[in-house]
Amino acid sequence: MIGFDVNKLEVFFLTDPFGPPAYQPDFDCIVASAETVGACEKINQMRSDKGLPLLHIEKVEFVEGRRKEALLPKDYTESKISSSSLRMNLLGRYLLKECREKLQPKGKTWIVGLTGCIASGKSSILRLLQDSVGDLIRVIDADHLLKLFCNQIQENCKSLRAYFALETVKQLDASFDIDTCEKTAILSKIQSEIDLVLSETRSKQSAIFLEGSLLFKVGLNDLCDEVWTVYIPRSVALSRIAKRWDMELGEEIVKHSSGLEVDWWTPCQRDSGHGPIGQSSVVFCTLWEEEFTRKQVKRAWKYFRQRLL
């Protein structure tokens, strides 16, 4: 702030809805927006009850975002610039610095991984992408190939077979270890399928999409030039699974969330290089109307095509 001595700046952890101004005597002023003035008045009431001097409430107006240029859902009514609107406007954009540059694929055709938890909307993203670009892409269903591989060579994929034997709702949080031998066999199998598709790929096709929820877990991201991730909250994933497979969720399933090696839900993954989102070139979210998802997909393809020129 202008004229403020930065040496006096202190950062406080918020442990309650009102924060330190509600109980510390050395606060004089609090800055509020139109929607938070009421909370500030409540803070003053709490200070009054404690015999503390009231705070001066400095009301400020928010800077409105340029909605026409933003990518936001139709029912998103908030016009101010906020962390929520900025995060939503990142959907479908390239996030990793190296992916904003014009790089070359490892082979003759781009391999793009498309991943996300079960019921996140990966198939919807691919459908919208194919509606938009037609036969410019080919799709490989990695999860389907992994299931076939488990049935064919059972001795080499014990942990993977154990995973697929679980109920779908339990697969959402399942944690399993995969040894080097199993991982090598899996990567070899998927690479063979990629090579087969590449041999059939016409020159005008821009990319092969490798779709699967286990992309990071079994190391298939190592075969990709970049990864696109579909994110939804865990509660939404559980709700979609229950609806799709017509099941009732037990309380232990709703509460349970194991410490996953591939953790879809830990916040602040972006720019960390960790977790699916931190390692992804593009992130989508399918929480809103289909048209908003379509805009995300079109934006991602637009940026992808720019890299090919």
C-alpha positions in Angstrom: 0.0 0.0 0.0 1.2 3.6 -0.7 2.9 5.1 2.2 2.9 1.9 4.3 6.1 0.9 6.1 6.8 -2.6 4.8 8.9 -3.3 7.9 5.7 -3.2 9.9 4.0 -5.7 7.6 2.9 -8.9 9.3 1.3 -12.0 7.9 -1.2 -13.9 10.0 -2.6 -17.4 9.7 -6.4 -17.3 9.6 -7.8 -19.8 12.1 -11.4 -18.4 12.2 -13.8 -16.5 9.9 -12.9 -13.1 11.3 -9.2 -13.2 11.8 -6.9 -11.2 14.2 -8.9 -7.8 13.8 -11.7 -9.3 15.9 -9.5 -9.7 19.0 -6.2 -7.8 18.7 -6.2 -4.2 20.0 -3.5 -2.8 17.6 -5.7 -2.8 14.5 -7.2 0.6 13.4 -8.6 0.1 9.9 -10.0 -2.7 7.8 -10.6 -2.6 4.0 -13.9 -4.1 2.8 -15.8 -4.6 -0.4 -19.6 -4.0 -0.7 -20.2 -7.7 0.0 -17.9 -7.9 3.1 -19.0 -4.7 4.9 -21.4 -6.8 7.0 -18.7 -9.1 8.2 -16.5 -6.1 9.1 -19.4 -4.6 11.1 -19.6 -8.0 12.9 -15.9 -7.7 13.7 -16.6 -4.2 15.2 -19.4 -5.7 17.3 -17.0 -8.4 18.6 -14.4 -5.7 19.4 -16.9 -3.6 21.2 -17.9 -6.6 23.3 -14.2 -7.0 24.3 -13.8 -3.3 25.1 -11.6 -2.6 22.1 -11.8 0.5 19.9 -13.9 0.1 16.7 -12.1 -0.2 13.4 -12.5 2.3 10.6 -14.1 0.4 7.7 -12.7 1.6 4.4 -15.0 0.5 1.6 -13.5 0.0 -1.9 -15.0 -0.8 -5.2 -13.8 -3.9 -7.1 -12.2 -3.7 -10.5 -14.5 -5.4 -13.0 -13.0 -8.0 -15.3 -13.4 -7.8 -19.0 -16.1 -10.5 -19.3 -16.2 -10.5 -23.1 -12.6 -11.6 -23.2 -12.9 -14.1 -20.3 -13.8 -17.8 -20.5 -16.5 -18.1 -17.9 -19.7 -20.2 -17.5 -23.0 -18.6 -18.4 -24.3 -18.7 -14.8 -21.2 -17.1 -13.4 -22.5 -13.8 -12.2 -19.4 -12.4 -10.4 -18.0 -9.5 -12.4 -15.1 -8.6 -10.2 -11.6 -9.7 -10.8 -11.1 -12.6 -8.4 -8.9 -15.7 -7.9 -11.9 -17.8 -8.9 -12.5 -16.1 -12.2 -8.8 -16.0 -12.9 -8.5 -19.7 -12.3 -11.5 -20.5 -14.5 -10.0 -18.3 -17.3 -7.0 -20.5 -17.2 -9.0 -23.6 -18.3 -8.0 -24.7 -21.8 -4.9 -22.5 -21.8 -1.3 -23.8 -21.9 0.1 -23.6 -18.4 3.6 -24.9 -18.6 6.1 -22.5 -20.0 7.8 -25.0 -22.3 4.4 -25.8 -23.8 3.9 -22.2 -24.8 6.9 -22.5 -27.0 7.0 -24.1 -30.4 8.7 -27.4 -29.7 8.9 -30.6 -31.8 7.3 -33.9 -30.8 9.5 -36.9 -29.9 8.4 -38.7 -33.0 6.7 -37.8 -36.3 3.3 -37.2 -34.6 2.4 -35.5 -31.4 1.3 -37.9 -28.6 -1.0 -36.1 -26.1 -2.1 -37.8 -22.9 -5.6 -37.1 -21.7 -6.2 -38.1 -18.1 -8.3 -37.4 -15.0 -10.0 -39.3 -12.3 -12.8 -41.8 -13.0 -16.0 -39.9 -14.2 -14.1 -36.6 -14.6 -15.4 -36.2 -18.2 -12.5 -37.4 -20.3 -14.8 -39.0 -22.9 -16.8 -35.8 -23.1 -13.6 -33.8 -23.8 -12.7 -36.2 -26.6 -16.2 -36.1 -28.1 -16.2 -32.3 -28.2 -12.7 -32.3 -29.6 -13.6 -34.8 -32.3 -16.8 -32.8 -33.1 -14.5 -29.7 -33.6 -11.5 -31.2 -35.4 -12.9 -34.4 -37.0 -10.3 -36.9 -38.1 -7.3 -34.6 -37.3 -6.8 -36.8 -34.2 -6.7 -40.5 -33.4 -7.6 -41.8 -30.0 -6.1 -44.8 -28.0 -8.1 -46.0 -25.0 -5.2 -46.8 -22.6 -7.4 -48.1 -19.7 -9.0 -50.6 -22.1 -5.6 -51.8 -23.4 -4.4 -52.2 -19.8 -7.4 -54.4 -18.9 -6.7 -56.5 -22.0 -3.0 -56.7 -21.1 -3.9 -57.9 -17.6 -6.0 -60.8 -19.0 -3.4 -61.8 -21.5 -0.2 -61.7 -19.4 -1.4 -62.1 -15.8 1.9 -62.9 -14.2 3.4 -59.6 -15.3 0.7 -57.3 -13.9 -0.5 -58.5 -10.5 -1.0 -55.0 -9.0 -2.9 -53.8 -12.1 -5.2 -56.8 -12.0 -5.9 -56.2 -8.3 -6.8 -52.6 -9.1 -9.2 -53.6 -11.9 -10.8 -56.2 -9.6 -12.0 -53.4 -7.3 -15.4 -51.8 -7.5 -15.3 -48.7 -9.6 -16.0 -46.4 -6.7 -13.1 -47.9 -4.8 -10.8 -47.5 -7.8 -11.2 -43.7 -7.3 -9.0 -43.7 -4.2 -7.1 -46.9 -4.8 -3.4 -46.9 -4.1 -1.2 -49.6 -5.5 2.5 -50.2 -6.1 3.8 -51.1 -9.5 7.2 -52.6 -9.8 9.8 -51.9 -12.5 9.2 -55.1 -14.3 5.4 -54.6 -14.5 5.9 -50.9 -15.6 8.3 -51.9 -18.3 5.9 -54.5 -19.7 3.0 -52.0 -19.6 5.0 -49.3 -21.4 6.2 -51.7 -24.0 2.6 -52.9 -24.7 1.2 -49.4 -25.0 4.2 -48.2 -27.1 3.5 -51.1 -29.5 -0.1 -49.9 -29.8 1.0 -46.4 -30.4 3.4 -47.6 -33.1 0.6 -49.5 -34.8 -1.6 -46.5 -34.8 1.3 -44.3 -36.1 1.8 -46.7 -39.0 -1.9 -46.2 -40.0 -1.9 -42.4 -39.3 -2.4 -40.2 -42.4 -0.2 -37.2 -42.8 -2.9 -34.7 -42.2 -3.6 -36.1 -38.7 -2.1 -33.8 -36.1 -2.0 -35.9 -32.9 -2.7 -39.2 -31.2 -4.6 -38.8 -27.9 -3.8 -41.5 -25.3 -6.7 -41.5 -22.9 -6.7 -43.1 -19.5 -7.2 -42.4 -15.8 -4.0 -44.4 -14.9 -1.7 -42.3 -17.2 0.5 -41.0 -14.4 0.2 -44.0 -12.1 1.7 -46.5 -14.6 4.1 -44.0 -16.2 2.3 -43.6 -19.6 3.0 -39.9 -19.3 6.6 -40.7 -20.2 5.3 -41.8 -23.7 3.5 -38.4 -24.2 4.8 -35.1 -25.6 2.4 -33.4 -23.3 -0.5 -34.2 -20.9 -4.0 -32.6 -20.7 -5.9 -33.2 -17.4 -9.6 -33.1 -16.6 -10.3 -32.0 -13.0 -13.4 -32.3 -10.9 -13.8 -32.3 -7.1 -13.8 -35.7 -5.4 -17.4 -35.2 -4.2 -18.6 -34.7 -7.8 -16.6 -37.8 -9.0 -18.4 -39.9 -6.3 -21.8 -38.5 -7.2 -21.2 -39.2 -10.9 -20.0 -42.7 -10.2 -23.0 -43.4 -8.0 -25.4 -42.1 -10.7 -23.7 -43.9 -13.6 -23.5 -47.3 -12.0 -26.8 -46.9 -10.1 -25.3 -47.4 -6.6 -25.6 -46.0 -3.1 -22.4 -44.8 -1.5 -21.6 -45.9 2.0 -20.5 -43.4 4.5 -17.0 -44.9 4.7 -16.6 -44.4 0.9 -17.7 -40.7 1.1 -15.3 -39.9 3.9 -12.4 -42.0 2.7 -9.6 -40.5 0.8 -6.3 -42.3 0.9 -2.9 -40.7 0.5 -2.5 -41.3 -3.2 0.7 -41.2 -5.2 -1.4 -39.7 -7.9 -3.5 -37.1 -6.0 -6.1 -35.3 -8.1 -7.4 -33.1 -5.3 -4.5 -31.5 -3.4 -4.8 -27.7 -4.0 -2.0 -25.4 -5.3 -0.5 -28.0 -7.7 -0.2 -25.5 -10.5 3.4 -24.2 -11.0 4.6 -26.8 -8.4 5.7 -29.4 -10.9 4.0 -32.0 -8.6 0.6 -33.8 -8.9 -1.3 -34.3 -12.2 -2.2 -30.6 -12.5 1.4 -29.5 -11.8 2.6 -31.7 -14.6 -0.1 -30.9 -17.1 0.1 -28.7 -20.2 -3.6 -28.0 -20.2 -6.3 -28.4 -17.5 -10.1 -28.7 -18.2 -13.1 -28.8 -15.8 -16.4 -30.3 -16.7 -18.5 -28.9 -13.7 -20.5 -26.4 -15.8 -22.7 -26.5 -18.9 -21.4 -28.4 -22.0 -21.0 -25.2 -24.0 -18.5 -23.9 -21.4 -16.6 -27.2 -21.7 -16.7 -26.9 -25.5 -15.1 -23.4 -25.3 -12.3 -24.9 -23.1 -11.6 -27.6 -25.7 -11.7 -25.2 -28.6 -9.3 -22.9 -26.8 -6.9 -25.8 -26.1 -6.9 -26.9 -29.7 -6.4 -23.4 -31.0 -3.2 -23.1 -28.9 -2.1 -26.6 -29.8 -2.5 -25.8 -33.6 -0.5 -22.6 -33.1 2.5 -24.6 -32.0 2.3 -26.7 -35.2 2.6 -23.7 -37.5 
